[in-house]
Structure formats: structure tokens, C-alpha cells
Amino acid sequence: GEMGHITIRAGGEPCACGRKGCLEAYASATALIRESKRAFQEHPDCMIRTLCDGDLNKINAKTPFDAKRAGDKIGAEIVDKYIRDLGEGIINYINIFQPEIILLGGGISKEGDYLLEPLREYVFRYSYGHDFLPRTKIECALLGNDAGIIGAAMLG
């Protein structure tokens, strides 16, 4: 299946698949870039504008994380929303499948503990059975951006 296309917000942001409200539309590099571009346009004094030298096209998924690290309120809001949205998707998977571990791949996994610590905290606080079921580990895949393609190749 396509795990990124579960609905986390009915009627929400458009997704590349043609639906609205998919996890992918909220918890992806594309979502981070979209929200950063909105902030760039709506908040002329935000750190995002400075980090991309005033060029909207230089914004990438790392930009809001860098802004948050620099103490920028808008960058923090974007990252915190991303973590909540990703957390909601992960909570759905945990509640359905009760996996031992969830691995995050892609470029955003390079954020390491800066992403993982608040994400784990959110997931453990809001998942069903957090006080009596075994905790699902949440880690970054060691293969980063190549994790998906290597995994697919291993399947044969």
C-alpha cells in the first residue's frame, strides 16, 4: 500500500494523488516547502526569508528547521505543525498495526534527534495504550533518501 495516502484531515490540503488531506500533503518535504513559502510571503521579517537570501526558489525542506534552530518563531511553528501532522499519521499506524519500530527515511531523516525527540514525545503522549502497551520505537533509517529504493530492490 501507499502509507502516505491515509487521510489525516478530510478536505484538507490537495495531495499529488488527487485527493485532499493525505498524510503526504502534510508530512513531507513538499509540505515543509509549501508552508515555508507561505511564511516567506506572509511574514516579511521571518528568518526563512533571510536563510534563502530573499529568493523563494531557494527554500527547501531544511529551511524551516534551520529557522527554528536560529530561534525564529515562524520556523518553529512550521516545524511543530509538521511534527504534529507526522505524529498523527504514525499514531494511526501504531494503533492499527502495533509495530515494534517505525523507520523514517528521506532527506528529513537527516534532522536526527532534532526531529525524533519531539516526534516521539508527541506520539507517545497521544497514542492509544501509551501507558500500558509496549512503546513503538521511532528511528531514522540509516539509508536516508535511498531507503525506499533499496527496500524495494530487496523485495525482488
matplotlib code that plots the C-alpha trace (Angstrom):
import matplotlib.pyplot as plt

x = [0.0, 0.8, 1.2, 1.4, -2.1, -4.2, -6.4, -5.4, -7.5, -10.7, -11.0, -7.5, -4.5, -4.5, -2.3, -0.4, -2.5, -5.6, -7.2, -7.2, -6.0, -3.5, -0.6, 1.7, 0.2, 1.2, 4.2, 6.6, 9.4, 6.8, 4.6, 7.6, 8.5, 4.8, 4.4, 7.8, 6.9, 3.6, 5.5, 8.0, 5.1, 3.1, 5.8, 8.5, 10.6, 10.8, 14.1, 13.1, 13.4, 16.9, 18.0, 17.1, 18.6, 15.2, 14.8, 11.6, 13.1, 15.9, 13.6, 14.0, 12.7, 15.7, 14.9, 12.2, 14.4, 17.3, 15.0, 13.7, 17.3, 18.0, 15.1, 12.6, 9.0, 7.6, 10.1, 9.2, 5.5, 6.1, 8.3, 6.0, 3.0, 4.9, 5.8, 2.2, 0.9, 3.6, 2.8, -0.9, 0.0, 2.4, -0.2, -2.7, -0.2, 0.7, -3.0, -3.7, -0.5, 1.3, 4.8, 7.9, 9.6, 8.9, 11.7, 11.7, 13.5, 14.1, 16.1, 14.2, 15.7, 19.0, 17.4, 18.0, 17.2, 16.1, 13.1, 12.9, 12.7, 9.6, 8.1, 8.5, 7.1, 4.0, 3.4, 3.8, 1.6, -1.3, -1.2, -3.8, -2.4, 0.7, 0.5, 0.1, 1.2, 4.8, 6.2, 6.9, 10.5, 10.7, 14.1, 15.6, 16.6, 20.3, 19.9, 18.2, 16.9, 17.9, 15.9, 12.8, 14.5, 16.9, 14.0, 12.0, 15.0, 15.3, 11.7, 12.8]
y = [0.0, 3.7, 4.7, 8.4, 8.5, 7.8, 10.8, 12.8, 15.9, 15.4, 18.1, 19.4, 20.4, 19.0, 15.9, 14.9, 11.8, 14.0, 13.6, 16.1, 15.7, 12.9, 12.5, 13.1, 16.6, 17.5, 15.4, 15.5, 17.7, 19.2, 20.2, 21.8, 23.8, 24.8, 26.1, 27.9, 29.6, 30.8, 32.1, 33.8, 35.7, 36.4, 37.3, 39.6, 39.6, 35.8, 34.0, 31.9, 34.9, 35.6, 31.9, 31.8, 35.2, 36.6, 34.0, 32.0, 29.3, 28.6, 27.3, 23.6, 21.2, 22.0, 25.8, 25.8, 23.5, 25.9, 28.9, 27.1, 26.4, 30.1, 30.9, 32.0, 31.8, 31.2, 28.4, 26.8, 26.9, 25.2, 22.5, 21.9, 21.6, 19.2, 17.1, 17.0, 16.0, 13.3, 12.2, 11.8, 9.5, 7.5, 7.2, 5.8, 3.2, 2.3, 2.0, -0.3, -2.4, -2.1, -2.3, -2.7, 0.0, 2.7, 4.0, 7.4, 7.8, 10.6, 13.7, 14.9, 12.0, 13.9, 16.1, 13.2, 13.8, 17.4, 15.7, 12.5, 13.8, 16.0, 13.5, 10.6, 12.8, 13.7, 10.1, 8.5, 11.2, 10.7, 7.1, 4.7, 2.5, 4.6, 3.8, 0.0, -1.2, -1.6, 1.5, 1.5, 2.7, 5.6, 5.9, 7.4, 4.9, 4.7, 4.7, 8.1, 9.0, 5.6, 3.6, 3.1, 2.1, -0.3, -1.8, -2.2, -3.9, -6.3, -7.5, -8.7]
z = [0.0, 0.0, 3.6, 2.8, 1.4, 4.5, 5.3, 8.3, 7.6, 5.5, 2.8, 3.7, 1.5, -2.0, -2.5, -5.6, -5.8, -6.5, -3.1, -0.2, 3.3, 2.8, 5.3, 2.4, 1.9, 5.5, 6.5, 3.5, 2.2, -0.2, 2.7, 4.5, 1.4, 0.8, 4.4, 4.2, 1.0, 2.6, 5.6, 3.2, 1.5, 4.7, 7.1, 5.6, 8.8, 9.2, 9.3, 6.3, 4.0, 5.4, 5.1, 1.4, 0.6, -0.3, -3.1, -2.8, -5.1, -2.7, 0.1, 0.8, 3.5, 5.7, 5.7, 8.4, 10.7, 10.3, 11.1, 14.2, 15.3, 14.9, 17.3, 14.6, 15.8, 12.3, 11.6, 14.9, 14.0, 10.7, 12.2, 15.2, 12.8, 10.7, 13.7, 14.9, 11.4, 11.0, 14.6, 13.7, 10.8, 12.9, 15.7, 13.2, 12.1, 15.7, 16.7, 13.7, 13.5, 16.8, 15.1, 17.2, 15.2, 12.7, 10.5, 8.9, 5.6, 3.1, 3.4, 6.5, 8.5, 8.4, 11.2, 13.5, 17.2, 16.4, 14.6, 16.6, 20.2, 19.8, 17.4, 19.9, 22.7, 20.7, 19.5, 23.0, 24.6, 22.2, 21.0, 22.4, 25.2, 25.7, 29.4, 29.1, 25.6, 24.6, 23.0, 19.3, 18.6, 16.2, 14.5, 11.3, 8.6, 8.2, 4.4, 4.3, 0.9, -0.6, 2.0, -0.2, -3.4, -1.6, 0.3, -3.0, -4.6, -1.7, -2.3, -5.7]

ax = plt.figure().add_subplot(projection="3d")
ax.plot(x, y, z, "-o")
ax.set_aspect("equal")
plt.show()
